[in-house]
């Protein structure tokens, strides 16, 4: 046994031809966040603290779709959401519709710890943020030029993009453009982290700006316990992908359920659950109480990093396609 | 086995001192809603249409805590939420933070059918409602005198009970009545708790399952608070095997992803509907208090609760019908 950690910066249609100026900052971000998480685990911080810490770093990184760098709604605004869950107690917190809170995941934690509720949204969540004195910023802080561009493209293509990396190539011939991007959508977005310590304490947290060009008020899977985030005494899961598919598939919950009820290992369970979601729609990272790690996706790639106490560590974007377990 | 089946609920957790006439009123309403659902099923309406129809009835009647008659936020306003799920393809729709939509369950259905998303909330949901041309009313429409009184009691109770979770000795008048039952849910004395979320689950003649849940939420809740009712997997769930609607302590239902749990033990452990409902109520709630109604594709219906009572009614095609409180 021993500690283990896995984090992601989103699953999606990440092309292998991703240019260095887009790939390198993200790889560096993953490396930095992994280091932060590893240091915290080595310092015996509780996994709940670790996942919050790591997700804060991911939120602050402008190249991932959470916090700074969040994608924009159809009105060009920011609406961020997040959730966090502690495995042993199954206590959880969630927030949606944030427009000024610098670290949504921390507000989710405060909802869990400082209110009698689990989930606060929109103006009520913003009011709570002010009460709690968390760091806020003008909405313009979160908006990056890349995301303004993505919104423009999405609106031109009149589509809701499950995130970014893949800007829609403008072609005189629409069919050629559609052919180049499988199912027409480029996907990613969302960040998350799962961690377990040497005592089997598990935690998970997920944070996102949502879908490019989403309707104002749209809530995805990231703040929904059981969909984007789940942790119990068996495992911790953070998922990413097409929110609507993750919600109907109760993806994060199902990994733990399948381990418990079908006796599958973490890796088998993760593969099983992702396989149930239509291809190109989902990815997840998970750790088990015994320190196993699983990172599975049915998209072209998933920005991810993981490490365990035995010295294993990995940072990847592609490879490791989902294998259907027999 | 086979044939249609329907169950409705008006909330789990009933004040043992509830006046007899309120109990009778509740049973009459449940009976009326069952009858409406039954004749819809006999007219071959699909499960998804029937659950919406029945929950609309429950929302429109001021008796239970949904639509008109909703519990009030700390500000004395109404914020309603609902979700609906269609078993066959697990399509779903949910709404939160509604203040002018007369029938939240119908807006949830429109989110499912007419939007690219699964869940809309607050201003965005209200905008969508306007665009869809659903019936809108002033927030005052939903507020009843009963609940204005309840809110006052809840505030008194919270200021005394919030940190201590023990009942105080009675004061005078209404306060004393509130303190008569030491039973509590969600930190409030049972008499002011307002647990009466409503829900309906149906399996039609073709074996299609559907579920819907609607509520005004917790009395004296923080503005922006979202409970379990609009969360797919927690308050509502439907798949090929079953349809489930839950009610009770929101936190307990979310932490245990209660609705999904019923379906998961059927799916992964092969339990029958009654066994699944019993199992989750007995094993998944820990200290939480909640109730569940469920139907299976085989025409079975089951209810379970670990609270003192649950307003419920159920009926099956072979003529079985039952309405109860305890």
Contacts between the chains, C-beta under 8 A, distances in Angstrom:
chain1	res1	chain2	res2	distance
A	90	B	255	4.2
A	90	B	256	7.4
A	90	B	286	8.0
A	91	B	255	7.1
A	92	B	254	6.7
A	92	B	255	6.3
A	94	B	226	7.7
A	96	B	121	6.6
A	96	B	226	7.5
A	97	B	121	6.6
A	97	B	122	6.3
A	115	B	222	6.4
A	115	B	225	8.0
A	116	B	162	7.7
A	116	B	186	7.1
A	116	B	187	6.0
A	117	B	218	7.7
A	117	B	221	6.9
A	117	B	222	6.2
A	117	B	225	4.6
A	117	B	226	7.9
A	117	B	227	7.8
A	117	B	250	7.6
A	117	B	251	7.5
A	118	B	226	7.8
A	118	B	227	7.9
A	118	B	250	6.8
A	118	B	251	5.4
A	118	B	254	5.3
A	118	B	255	7.9
A	119	B	225	7.0
A	119	B	226	4.0
A	119	B	227	7.4
A	119	B	231	7.8
A	119	B	254	7.5
A	120	B	222	6.5
A	120	B	224	4.6
A	120	B	225	5.8
A	120	B	226	7.0
A	121	B	96	6.3
A	121	B	97	6.3
A	121	B	121	5.5
A	121	B	122	6.3
A	121	B	224	5.1
A	121	B	226	5.4
A	122	B	97	6.2
A	122	B	121	6.4
A	122	B	122	4.1
A	122	B	123	7.0
A	122	B	224	5.7
A	123	B	122	7.0
A	123	B	223	7.0
A	123	B	224	6.1
A	124	B	222	5.8
A	124	B	223	4.1
A	124	B	224	1.4
A	124	B	225	6.4
A	125	B	224	5.2
A	127	B	223	7.0
A	127	B	224	7.1
A	128	B	222	6.9
A	128	B	224	7.2
A	160	B	116	5.3
A	160	B	117	8.0
A	211	B	117	8.0
A	214	B	117	6.8
A	215	B	115	6.6
A	215	B	116	7.7
A	215	B	117	6.1
A	215	B	120	6.5
A	215	B	124	5.7
A	215	B	128	6.7
A	216	B	123	6.5
A	216	B	124	3.7
A	216	B	127	6.6
A	217	B	120	4.6
A	217	B	121	5.0
A	217	B	122	5.6
A	217	B	123	6.0
A	217	B	124	1.6
A	217	B	125	5.1
A	217	B	126	8.0
A	217	B	127	7.1
A	217	B	128	7.2
A	218	B	117	4.5
A	218	B	119	6.9
A	218	B	120	5.8
A	218	B	124	6.4
A	219	B	94	7.8
A	219	B	96	7.6
A	219	B	117	7.9
A	219	B	118	7.9
A	219	B	119	4.1
A	219	B	120	7.1
A	219	B	121	5.6
A	220	B	117	8.0
A	220	B	118	8.0
A	220	B	119	7.5
A	224	B	119	7.8
A	224	B	231	5.8
A	224	B	232	7.2
A	224	B	233	7.4
A	225	B	231	7.2
A	225	B	233	7.9
A	225	B	234	7.0
A	225	B	254	5.2
A	225	B	255	7.3
A	225	B	257	6.7
A	226	B	231	7.5
A	226	B	233	4.1
A	226	B	234	6.6
A	226	B	254	7.9
A	226	B	257	4.0
A	226	B	260	6.1
A	227	B	232	7.1
A	227	B	233	6.5
A	230	B	257	7.6
A	243	B	117	7.7
A	243	B	118	7.0
A	244	B	116	7.7
A	244	B	117	6.3
A	244	B	118	4.5
A	247	B	92	6.5
A	247	B	118	5.0
A	247	B	119	7.0
A	247	B	232	5.1
A	247	B	233	7.6
A	248	B	85	7.9
A	248	B	90	4.3
A	248	B	91	7.0
A	248	B	92	5.5
A	248	B	118	7.1
A	248	B	232	6.8
A	249	B	90	7.5
A	250	B	232	7.2
A	250	B	233	4.3
A	250	B	237	7.6
A	250	B	257	6.7
A	250	B	260	4.8
A	253	B	233	6.2
A	253	B	257	4.9
A	253	B	260	5.8
A	253	B	264	7.6
A	254	B	260	8.0
A	254	B	264	7.2
A	257	B	260	7.8
A	257	B	261	7.8
A	257	B	264	4.4
A	257	B	268	6.1
A	258	B	268	6.2
A	261	B	264	6.7
A	261	B	265	6.6
A	261	B	268	3.5
A	261	B	269	4.8
A	262	B	268	5.3
